[in-house]
Amino acid sequence: MTYKVIDAKDGIVEKFEYEGATFKAVEGREPKEGDYLVITDEESARSLEDVTVGNPYLIEGMGVLYYKFTDDVGDHRFPSKNSLNLAIYEKVKPPKTTITHEGQTYKLVGRKAQPGDAVYVTEEAEGTDAVPNDRVYIVDRDGDIGVESNWTYPVYKADYNRTETTVKVYEPVAPQKRLIYRDSEGVTHTVLDAELVAYSSVEEDE
């Protein structure tokens, strides 16, 4: 196979990487245009020709009985939905590097969540009434998250697939002050405090 398997269950590939992108198996809905099909065995690949087992092919259109995609040599193909061994996947969107929640900016970090962090529970987790998926939460002082303060649960809970993979962690970014620097010739420059190296004549920019 030409892809790197990330997750598999009972011999079925549920998630893989291909050319820098991540794909996951489509679950809980019908395939649609914009998904990707993957031919899963050599016999099916030979019957089509000019396709590669394991490569994801964008579904460009669909009929009642067929998928439309472009093969390895640029030709359009229209395989029957039931005549080949194939699997359907969707591309996983990479997490944002920064988010804004309730007026505060947070940046993505590669560690476990701590009190005060913002966490984004991805759609891959199993949502509950208290912790629905696809939402941002602020981790409280007990390390819990939830829709309401009286209904909170630990950030990580294996039973609901809330893991370090399905929960993205963002730490708060301290707001930067705008400062005025006066150089040796008396000329003023407005800079952010993070950009200031070592100047003595600095005033806050009101």
ZIHUSUL-V946587 format. One record per residue. N is the residue number from 1. RES is the residue in one small letter. PSI is psi in whole degrees, -180 to 180 (* if undefined). OMEGA is omega in degrees with one decimal (999 if undefined). Layout:
n=N res=RES psi=PSI omega=OMEGA
n=N res=RES psi=PSI omega=OMEGA
This chain:
n=1 res=m psi=152 omega=-176.3
n=2 res=t psi=2 omega=-179.5
n=3 res=y psi=164 omega=179.1
n=4 res=k psi=117 omega=-179.0
n=5 res=v psi=129 omega=177.1
n=6 res=i psi=-40 omega=-176.3
n=7 res=d psi=134 omega=178.0
n=8 res=a psi=150 omega=-178.8
n=9 res=k psi=126 omega=-179.1
n=10 res=d psi=38 omega=177.4
n=11 res=g psi=1 omega=-179.7
n=12 res=i psi=127 omega=179.5
n=13 res=v psi=120 omega=-179.7
n=14 res=e psi=-26 omega=179.3
n=15 res=k psi=141 omega=178.5
n=16 res=f psi=163 omega=175.2
n=17 res=e psi=142 omega=178.4
n=18 res=y psi=119 omega=178.6
n=19 res=e psi=46 omega=174.1
n=20 res=g psi=-6 omega=179.0
n=21 res=a psi=156 omega=178.7
n=22 res=t psi=138 omega=-179.9
n=23 res=f psi=144 omega=177.1
n=24 res=k psi=151 omega=-178.0
n=25 res=a psi=140 omega=176.7
n=26 res=v psi=126 omega=-179.6
n=27 res=e psi=145 omega=172.6
n=28 res=g psi=9 omega=177.3
n=29 res=r psi=167 omega=177.5
n=30 res=e psi=150 omega=174.7
n=31 res=p psi=153 omega=-179.8
n=32 res=k psi=166 omega=175.2
n=33 res=e psi=135 omega=-176.5
n=34 res=g psi=-17 omega=171.4
n=35 res=d psi=180 omega=179.1
n=36 res=y psi=140 omega=173.8
n=37 res=l psi=146 omega=179.2
n=38 res=v psi=122 omega=174.7
n=39 res=i psi=130 omega=-169.7
n=40 res=t psi=-4 omega=178.1
n=41 res=d psi=156 omega=-174.7
n=42 res=e psi=-34 omega=-179.7
n=43 res=e psi=-42 omega=177.8
n=44 res=s psi=-39 omega=179.2
n=45 res=a psi=-41 omega=179.6
n=46 res=r psi=-36 omega=-178.9
n=47 res=s psi=-29 omega=178.1
n=48 res=l psi=-41 omega=-173.4
n=49 res=e psi=148 omega=176.9
n=50 res=d psi=32 omega=170.9
n=51 res=v psi=159 omega=-175.8
n=52 res=t psi=131 omega=176.7
n=53 res=v psi=131 omega=177.4
n=54 res=g psi=-19 omega=179.0
n=55 res=n psi=136 omega=174.5
n=56 res=p psi=131 omega=178.3
n=57 res=y psi=127 omega=-178.8
n=58 res=l psi=129 omega=175.0
n=59 res=i psi=108 omega=-175.2
n=60 res=e psi=-19 omega=179.4
n=61 res=g psi=163 omega=-178.1
n=62 res=m psi=146 omega=169.9
n=63 res=g psi=-174 omega=179.2
n=64 res=v psi=-36 omega=-173.7
n=65 res=l psi=-1 omega=-173.4
n=66 res=y psi=163 omega=169.8
n=67 res=y psi=149 omega=174.3
n=68 res=k psi=129 omega=175.3
n=69 res=f psi=170 omega=179.5
n=70 res=t psi=129 omega=-176.0
n=71 res=d psi=-170 omega=-173.6
n=72 res=d psi=-19 omega=-179.0
n=73 res=v psi=11 omega=174.4
n=74 res=g psi=7 omega=178.6
n=75 res=d psi=146 omega=175.9
n=76 res=h psi=137 omega=179.8
n=77 res=r psi=151 omega=-176.8
n=78 res=f psi=66 omega=-177.5
n=79 res=p psi=145 omega=175.5
n=80 res=s psi=142 omega=-177.4
n=81 res=k psi=-28 omega=-173.6
n=82 res=n psi=3 omega=-174.3
n=83 res=s psi=-9 omega=-174.8
n=84 res=l psi=158 omega=172.1
n=85 res=n psi=108 omega=-179.6
n=86 res=l psi=163 omega=178.3
n=87 res=a psi=154 omega=-177.1
n=88 res=i psi=133 omega=-178.4
n=89 res=y psi=162 omega=172.1
n=90 res=e psi=149 omega=-179.1
n=91 res=k psi=135 omega=179.4
n=92 res=v psi=125 omega=179.0
n=93 res=k psi=133 omega=178.0
n=94 res=p psi=146 omega=-179.7
n=95 res=p psi=149 omega=176.3
n=96 res=k psi=145 omega=179.7
n=97 res=t psi=-25 omega=174.9
n=98 res=t psi=149 omega=175.4
n=99 res=i psi=160 omega=173.6
n=100 res=t psi=127 omega=-178.6
n=101 res=h psi=120 omega=-179.7
n=102 res=e psi=42 omega=175.9
n=103 res=g psi=-7 omega=-179.8
n=104 res=q psi=139 omega=177.2
n=105 res=t psi=138 omega=178.9
n=106 res=y psi=149 omega=178.1
n=107 res=k psi=147 omega=-178.8
n=108 res=l psi=134 omega=178.5
n=109 res=v psi=156 omega=-178.5
n=110 res=g psi=61 omega=178.4
n=111 res=r psi=175 omega=178.1
n=112 res=k psi=156 omega=-176.4
n=113 res=a psi=146 omega=177.2
n=114 res=q psi=159 omega=176.7
n=115 res=p psi=135 omega=-178.7
n=116 res=g psi=-17 omega=176.6
n=117 res=d psi=160 omega=167.4
n=118 res=a psi=138 omega=177.9
n=119 res=v psi=143 omega=176.3
n=120 res=y psi=118 omega=178.9
n=121 res=v psi=113 omega=-173.3
n=122 res=t psi=171 omega=-179.7
n=123 res=e psi=-14 omega=-179.2
n=124 res=e psi=-20 omega=175.4
n=125 res=a psi=167 omega=178.3
n=126 res=e psi=106 omega=-175.1
n=127 res=g psi=155 omega=174.8
n=128 res=t psi=173 omega=178.0
n=129 res=d psi=-35 omega=-177.9
n=130 res=a psi=-29 omega=-178.8
n=131 res=v psi=76 omega=177.7
n=132 res=p psi=155 omega=177.3
n=133 res=n psi=171 omega=172.1
n=134 res=d psi=43 omega=179.9
n=135 res=r psi=158 omega=176.5
n=136 res=v psi=136 omega=177.5
n=137 res=y psi=152 omega=172.7
n=138 res=i psi=130 omega=-178.7
n=139 res=v psi=125 omega=-178.0
n=140 res=d psi=-179 omega=-174.3
n=141 res=r psi=-17 omega=177.0
n=142 res=d psi=2 omega=-179.5
n=143 res=g psi=23 omega=-176.9
n=144 res=d psi=164 omega=175.5
n=145 res=i psi=161 omega=176.8
n=146 res=g psi=171 omega=-179.2
n=147 res=v psi=-40 omega=179.2
n=148 res=e psi=151 omega=-175.2
n=149 res=s psi=-27 omega=-179.3
n=150 res=n psi=3 omega=174.9
n=151 res=w psi=75 omega=-177.5
n=152 res=t psi=157 omega=-176.9
n=153 res=y psi=159 omega=178.7
n=154 res=p psi=147 omega=178.8
n=155 res=v psi=-48 omega=-176.3
n=156 res=y psi=124 omega=179.5
n=157 res=k psi=109 omega=-173.3
n=158 res=a psi=-35 omega=-178.6
n=159 res=d psi=-26 omega=-179.9
n=160 res=y psi=17 omega=178.7
n=161 res=n psi=31 omega=171.1
n=162 res=r psi=98 omega=-175.5
n=163 res=t psi=-180 omega=177.3
n=164 res=e psi=-16 omega=177.2
n=165 res=t psi=-40 omega=-174.6
n=166 res=t psi=-6 omega=177.1
n=167 res=v psi=117 omega=179.5
n=168 res=k psi=135 omega=-173.9
n=169 res=v psi=133 omega=178.6
n=170 res=y psi=131 omega=177.8
n=171 res=e psi=150 omega=-178.3
n=172 res=p psi=143 omega=177.0
n=173 res=v psi=124 omega=-179.8
n=174 res=a psi=133 omega=178.8
n=175 res=p psi=143 omega=-178.6
n=176 res=q psi=134 omega=176.0
n=177 res=k psi=149 omega=172.0
n=178 res=r psi=127 omega=-174.9
n=179 res=l psi=153 omega=175.9
n=180 res=i psi=122 omega=177.6
n=181 res=y psi=127 omega=175.7
n=182 res=r psi=120 omega=-177.8
n=183 res=d psi=-177 omega=-174.2
n=184 res=s psi=-19 omega=179.8
n=185 res=e psi=7 omega=177.0
n=186 res=g psi=6 omega=178.4
n=187 res=v psi=135 omega=-178.8
n=188 res=t psi=146 omega=178.5
n=189 res=h psi=132 omega=175.9
n=190 res=t psi=124 omega=-177.8
n=191 res=v psi=162 omega=171.3
n=192 res=l psi=151 omega=-176.6
n=193 res=d psi=-29 omega=179.1
n=194 res=a psi=-23 omega=-179.5
n=195 res=e psi=-13 omega=-176.8
n=196 res=l psi=128 omega=-177.6
n=197 res=v psi=-68 omega=-179.0
n=198 res=a psi=80 omega=177.7
n=199 res=y psi=147 omega=-177.8
n=200 res=s psi=-33 omega=-177.0
n=201 res=s psi=81 omega=-177.0
n=202 res=v psi=134 omega=176.6
n=203 res=e psi=152 omega=177.4
n=204 res=e psi=140 omega=179.3
n=205 res=d psi=109 omega=-179.6
n=206 res=e psi=* omega=999
